[in-house]
Amino acid sequence: MRYYLIAGEASGDLHGANLIKGIMAEDPDAEIRFWGGDLMAEASGGTAPVVHYRDGAVMGFAEVLLKAGTLSRRLASCKSDISVWHPDVVILIDYPGFNLRIAEFCHNSGIRVFYYIAPKTWASRSGRNKRLKEWVDKLFIIFPFEIPYFEAQGIAYEYHGNPLLDAVDNHEYKCPSEVPYIALLAGSRKSEVGHMMPVCMEAAGKLGMKVIIAGAPSLSMEDYSPYIPCGSNVEVIFGRTYDILKYAQAAIINSGTASLEAALIGTPQVVCWSSSKFTYIVAEYILNVRKRIKYISLGNLCLGRQAFRELVQDDFTPDAVCRELQRLIGDKEYRRGMLDDYEQIRKSLGGRGASAAIARAMIKELKTNAI
């Protein structure tokens, strides 16, 4: 069968790669075509992506408006490519602003649509549920707290655990530093790095420890160097995010998949997030993000309470970050409590083998309900 996958960011590339491995194991004759990144390319045997995610990722309402023309052209290109290749199924991975438009196109074209890693409609934009129900043949979710939500929405879904467990547990770890350090994961987009780095560099200066920045695969050294003070004990390492997290004394993490990865790896953390005033105002006022959900981090959402602190927008200051890091490193009881909570987060995600189970479920669904 022919599988067309679309991932628009680094986390989607990771999940897409693991899913491709599962598909190829279950369907040795599978033909794969995708929008994604290097991990998906490697998993598919070296096939290059139609479009690499780093060439099109944007974040926030202001950034989306500025790149509206580019996104429109990419949508047209993607639709054309799907029409020419005509896959048995299009598998959309997160990235809802783009992928929901592709879902509509595929539905209207008679092409089956699976959505892997659901849009976070439980947090905002619940109006998208109507489109999911109408345009998506099956939703494959990866968080236990999503089960009652999508059940109540009447959207067809399947849950087979979370693939991050396999990614984290199967990694071969190697320490990246001979001296103690703080890990910094500042996000996968330039806009995130621009908001995170100045505050985090000032906090690092106050703390006086070495900092290792886990370079995002979509970025380069040039995206980080303008923010790193001359003579500071800061190192940027690419391609070793899990190693950097594993051996860090503590981590500063931009909200996202990385915060859950840190929890599964066992790294004490503080999650930090800020954006442009325009994006934040829209998120607060129109989407009511913080009224709909109590937390912005996946680990805290899985637990249903705060396992680690979240410093959002105005609360995200150098002094606040420094104080939290000092507590994570020096307060043994506080640190132990966080690690105990991590165990509960891990248990909530089920066992290993999620990617393979999801691939099997997708193939079964295609064979059972062949058009």
N, C-alpha and C positions, 0 to 999 in steps of 0.2 A: 504494500500500500504506500501511498504518497502522503507525507506529513509535512505541513508548512507551519513553522513555528515563528512567532514574533515576540522578541524581548527588546525592551527599550532602555535598559539600564544594567548596571553591574550585577545586582542581585538577581535580575531576571536571567542574565547570562549564566550564572551559577546554577539556578534551578533548571534552566533549559538544558544545560549540559548533562546534568544528572538524569533528566527525563529522556534525553536522546539515548544515553547509555541503556536505560531501561527498555526503550522502544526497540533498539537494535538487538538486544538480548532476546526479546520476545518475538520479534519479527525480523529475522536475519535478512530478508529481502526488502526491508524498508528503504524507501527513497526519501531523503531528508533535504529540505530547502529551508533557509531561515534568515531572519533578520536578528542579529545578536552580536556576540563578541567572540573573543579568542577561546574561551572555555568551550563554547558550543562548537566552534570550528574543530578543536582538538577531539571532542567527543564524537564528532561525525566523521572522523578519519581524515581531517585536514581540509574539508570543504570550506571555502571562504564564504562569509556571510554576504547576502545580497547587499545589505547595508550594515555597517558596524554601528552599534549603539552609541559609541562616543561621538559620532558625527551628527547625532540628532537629539541628544538628551537635553531637556530643559526642565526647569522647576520653578513653580510659583506663577501667580497670575501675571505679574509684570513681565517676566521672561517669556511666557507663552504669547502675550500680546505682541512683544517685539519680534518674535519669530513666527508669527502667524502665516506669513507667505511661504516660508520654508516648509512648515508643517503641512500646508495644503499641497505643496508639490510632492512631498514624500507620500502623502496619502494616495494621491493620484498614481504615483509610481508603483506603490505597493499593490493597489487594486489591479493595475494592468498586469503586473507580474503574476499575481494569483490567477488571473483569467487565462493567461497564456499557459501556465504550468498545470493548472486545474488539479489541485490535490484532492485526495479523499477526505481530508480534514484539515482545517486551519486551527492551530492550537495557540491561543493568545495567552501571554504570560504577563500578568499585572499590567502596568502602563496604560491605564484606562482611557486617558484623553485621546490617545491614538487608536488603541485597540477596539474600543467600542464602535468607532466609525467603521473599522474593518469588519467587525461582527455584523453590522447592519448590511454592509455590502455583500458579505458571504451568504448571509441568510437570504437576501433577495436574489442571489445568484444560484441558490440551490446547493451550496457547499456547506457541509457540516461544520459546526463550530464548537470547540471545547474551550472553556476558559479556565486556565490553570493559575492559581493564586488570585483570589477574588479581589475585585475593587473594594476598597474599604468603605462600603456604603453604610456600614454600622457606625462609622465616625462622621461622615459627611456625604452630601449629594445622594441622599436616599432615593431621589428620583431616578437614578440610574438602575434601580432594581427592576423597573418596568421594562427597560431595554434589555437587561440580562434575561429576564423571563421570556421576552419575545424573540430575541435574536440568537441566544446561546442554547445549544442542544443539551449541554451538561456542564455544570460548574464543578471544578475540583478544588476543594478548599483545603487549607493546611493548618488551621488553628481550631482547637476544640471549642473556643468561645463563639466561633462563627456558626456552629451547628444549630443552636436554637434560633439564632437570628434568621438565617436563610430558610430554615424550616417554617418559621412564621411568615416569611415573605412568599412562600409557595414556589420557590425556585428549585428546580431539580439540581441536586448536588450529590457529590460523594466525598467522603473523608477517609483517608488512608494513612494519617499521621503526617509528620513534618519532615521533609527531606534534609533539613539542616543537620539533623542528628547524624545521618550517614556522612555528610560532608565533614563535620567536625570530628567524628570518631575515627574515620578512615585516614585522616591526615597524618603524615609522618612528621612529627615536630622536631625542630632543631632551634636551640636558643640563638637569637641574633645579637646578643651583647654579653660582654663579660662583666659589666657593671650594672647595678640596679637602674631601672628606668621607668618612666611613665609612658604608656602608649597613647597616641592620639590618632583617632580616626575622624577626620574632619569632613567626611562626606565624599560623594562620588562626582559632584558637579562643581564647576568653578564658582558658581554663586554661593554654594554652601561653604566652600573653602574661604571665600572672601569674607563671610560673616563669622566663621569660626576662628580662623587663625589669629587675628589681632588679639582677641580676648585670651585665647589659650596661650599665646606666646608671653603675654604679660603675666598670666598666672604661673607659667613655668618659671619665669624669672624670679617671681616671689618665692617659689618653692625651692629653687636651687638644685633640682635634680635633672639628670639627663632625660631627654624626651626623644622617643622614636616615633616618627610619623609613618603610618602605614599608607604609602602612596596608592591612590586609587588607580585602577587599570585604565580608566578613561582619561587620566590626566598625566602631566609630565612634571619634571623638576621645576620647569619655568613657572608652573602654577603655584608652587609653594615658596620658592626662594625669595620673592619680594616681601614676604611676611616674616622671614626668619632673621632675627637680629644678628649682626656681625659679631663673631666671637662667641656666640651662644652654643651651649651643649645640646644641639638639636640635629638629629640625623633623619633623613628621609630614605625609606627602603621600600622598593616596589616588589610585588609578587610574593610577599611573605606575611600577609595579614594575620593568619592563624598563629604563626610562630610568634609574631610580635605580641599578640594578645595573650598567648599562653604563659609567657615568662615575664610579663609586666607586673610591677608592684600594684598598679591600678591603671585604669584607662579612662580617658575623656572621649566620649563617643557621640557623634551626631546621631540624632534619632533615626532609626531605620533598622534594616536587617542586622547590621553590625551589633546593635545592642543585644539582640537575641543570641547572636553567635558568641558574644562575650559571656553571656550567662551560661550557655551550654559548655563553653570551654572552662569556665570557672574563674573569670577575671573580675575582681571588684571594680565597679564602674560608677561614673556619674554621666548621665545623658544630658546633652546640651543642645539647644536649638534656638536659632534666631533667623529672621528673614528681613526683607525690606519692610518698611512700615506699611506700604501699600498692601503687600501680600498678607501681612499679619492682620491688618484691619479687616481685609476681606474674609480671611479665614475665621476670625472671631465673630464678626458681625453678620456676614451672610451665611457662612457654613455652620456657625455655632459649634466649632470643633470641641472646645473644652466643656461645653454644656452637654454634648452628646456622650462623651467619654471622659473618664476620670484621668486617664493617662495617655501619653503619646508614644510610649515604648511598648513593643510587642511582649517583652518579658513580663512587665507589670500587668499588661492586659491578660496574659495567660494565667497569671497568678490570681488576678482579681484584687490585688492590693499592691502597695508599693514595696518592691524588693530593693530598689535603688532610687536615688533622687533624680528628679528631672528639673533642670534649670532652663526655663523657657523665656525667651525674649528679654524683658527688662530684668528678670532674675538671673540672667546669664551674664555675670560680671567676673572680672579677674579675681576679686576677693572671695566671692562665693565659690568659685571653682577651686581656688587654693585651699580654702577651709575644708571643703569636702574631700579633696585628695589627702590632706593631712589626716583626716579622720579615717579614711579608708586604709591608709598605711599604718597609722599608729594606734588605732583603737581596735584591739584584738576581738573584743566582744561584738562590736559593730560589724567588723569584717566577717566573723564567724556566722553571725545571723544572716548576712547577705548570702553567703555560700550555702547555708541551709535552705534558704528560699530558692536558690538556683536548682537545688535537687528537686524541689516541688515543681518548678517550671519544667524541668526535664521530664518528670513523670507525666505531666499533663499533656505532653506531646506524643505519647505512645512510644512504641518500640522502633527499632531500626527497620530499614527496607522500604521506606515510603516511596521512593522514586520508582523502584521496580513494581511495587503494588499499584501505583497510579498508572504506570505504563500498561500493565496487564488489564486494568479496568478500562482504560481508553480503547485498547484493541478489542476487548470483549464487547464494548458498547458499539464499536464500528461494525463488528461482525454480526452482532445480534440485530442491529437496526440499520442494516445496509440499505441505502437509498436505491 
